[in-house]
């Protein structure tokens, strides 16, 4: 299945938390959208790999994505090696996405940091015709980094208006009852005394306010974004 947009995440539930609204919105816009979870979450404190796999399948349906796969790498032992790059390259060549969403390179969970570096390296290597991995060479056109829940002052390159898809994002997150019911933090989301679901809404409202909408999801790109029409630019300045 060839995809337009692929989110590569360390664990099941990471994509829902950081870019679930964007994935749901893209699917509604007619794009073919998928998620590649690198590990099954077997090292997590709550739940199990089997439970999280069922939750991930339900969450994928809630978002409306077209494909969700698991790379089968080791939870809490994720490393960027020749072996793991080869695995991810195979999936990139299989899905042939134009755009890939990766975790931000900085995070408190080692798997998140490694997933970002591993995903970026695999995106490049997948385009080398002589790279020794199954599949025909393919290199994604665009890499985006999900920027949600950052504590450091990283300004988003852009924010996606996910107001119309926010309900789908929340439904997908609620699928992970083993992880989030009663929780006040998760992954890169630090506790504030709120329920996790309320905290997600607060964060999404903040990023939405930056573009004058109800809910938003922030992204970062290393390269400068091209603008064709300065007169049609959104978001008022004054």
Residue pairs with C-beta under 8 A, 6 or more apart in sequence:
1 32
1 34
1 66
1 67
1 94
1 95
2 32
2 95
2 96
2 97
3 32
3 33
3 34
3 66
3 67
3 95
3 96
3 97
3 98
4 26
4 31
4 32
4 33
4 97
4 98
4 99
5 23
5 26
5 31
5 32
5 33
5 34
5 97
5 98
5 99
5 100
5 101
6 33
6 34
6 35
6 36
6 92
6 95
6 97
6 99
6 100
6 101
6 140
7 15
7 19
7 23
7 33
7 34
7 35
7 36
7 100
7 101
7 146
8 35
8 36
8 38
8 88
8 100
8 101
8 102
8 103
8 115
8 119
9 15
9 18
9 35
9 36
9 37
9 38
9 103
9 115
10 37
10 38
10 39
10 78
10 103
10 109
10 111
10 112
10 114
10 115
11 37
11 38
11 39
11 41
11 44
11 52
11 75
11 111
11 187
12 37
12 40
12 41
12 52
12 53
12 55
12 56
12 59
12 70
12 176
13 41
13 52
13 55
13 56
13 59
13 173
13 176
13 179
13 180
13 186
13 187
14 37
14 103
14 112
14 187
15 23
15 35
15 37
15 101
16 59
16 63
16 169
16 172
16 173
16 175
16 176
17 148
17 149
17 173
17 186
17 187
17 189
17 200
18 101
18 103
18 146
18 148
18 149
18 217
19 101
19 146
19 148
19 217
19 219
20 59
20 63
20 168
20 169
20 172
20 173
21 160
21 162
21 165
21 166
21 168
21 169
21 204
21 215
21 217
22 101
22 160
22 162
22 165
22 217
22 219
23 33
23 35
23 63
23 65
23 101
24 63
24 64
24 65
24 162
24 165
24 168
24 169
24 172
25 160
25 162
25 164
25 165
26 33
27 33
27 63
27 64
27 65
27 66
28 64
28 164
28 165
32 66
32 67
33 63
33 64
33 65
33 66
33 67
34 65
34 66
34 67
34 68
34 69
34 95
34 97
35 56
35 60
35 65
35 67
35 68
35 69
36 68
36 69
36 70
36 71
36 88
36 91
36 95
37 56
37 68
37 69
37 70
37 71
38 70
38 71
38 73
38 78
38 88
38 111
38 115
38 118
39 70
39 71
39 72
39 73
39 74
39 75
39 76
39 78
39 111
40 49
40 52
40 53
40 70
40 72
40 75
41 47
41 48
41 49
41 52
41 75
42 48
42 49
42 75
43 74
43 75
43 76
43 77
44 52
44 75
44 179
46 178
46 179
47 55
47 178
47 179
48 178
49 75
51 178
52 176
52 178
52 179
53 70
55 175
55 176
55 177
55 178
55 179
56 68
56 70
56 175
57 68
58 175
59 172
59 173
59 175
59 176
60 68
60 172
62 168
62 171
62 172
62 175
63 168
63 169
63 172
64 168
67 95
69 91
71 87
71 88
71 91
72 87
73 84
73 87
75 111
76 110
76 111
78 84
78 110
78 111
78 114
78 115
78 118
79 114
79 118
80 114
80 117
80 118
80 121
84 118
85 118
85 121
85 122
85 125
86 132
86 133
88 118
88 119
88 122
89 122
89 125
89 126
89 131
89 133
89 135
90 133
90 134
90 135
92 100
92 122
92 123
92 126
92 138
92 140
93 126
93 133
93 134
93 135
93 136
93 137
93 138
94 135
96 138
97 140
98 140
98 141
98 142
99 140
99 141
99 142
99 143
99 144
100 119
100 123
100 140
100 142
100 143
100 144
101 144
101 145
101 146
101 219
102 115
102 116
102 119
102 120
102 143
102 144
102 145
102 146
103 112
103 113
103 115
103 116
103 119
103 145
103 146
104 112
104 116
104 145
104 146
104 147
104 150
104 154
104 188
104 220
105 113
105 116
105 117
105 145
106 113
106 150
106 152
107 113
107 116
107 187
107 188
108 188
109 187
109 188
112 187
112 188
116 145
119 143
120 143
123 139
123 140
123 143
124 139
125 131
125 133
126 133
126 135
126 137
126 138
126 139
126 140
127 137
127 138
127 139
128 137
129 137
131 137
142 221
143 221
143 222
144 219
144 220
144 221
145 219
145 220
145 221
146 217
146 218
146 219
147 154
147 156
147 218
147 219
147 220
148 188
148 203
148 204
148 207
148 217
148 218
149 187
149 188
149 189
149 190
149 203
150 188
150 218
151 190
154 220
156 207
156 210
156 218
156 219
156 220
157 219
157 220
157 221
157 225
158 218
158 219
158 221
158 225
159 207
159 208
159 210
159 211
159 216
159 217
159 218
159 219
160 216
160 217
160 219
161 208
161 211
161 213
161 215
161 216
162 169
162 204
162 208
162 215
162 216
162 217
163 208
163 213
163 214
163 215
163 216
166 204
166 214
166 215
169 204
170 197
170 200
170 201
173 180
173 197
173 200
174 180
174 197
179 186
180 186
180 196
180 197
182 195
183 195
183 196
184 191
184 192
184 193
184 194
184 195
184 196
184 199
185 191
185 196
185 199
186 196
189 196
189 199
189 200
189 203
191 199
192 199
192 202
194 202
201 215
204 215
204 216
204 217
205 214
205 215
207 215
207 216
207 217
207 218
208 214
208 215
208 216
209 216
210 216
210 218
210 235
211 234
211 235
212 235
212 236
227 233
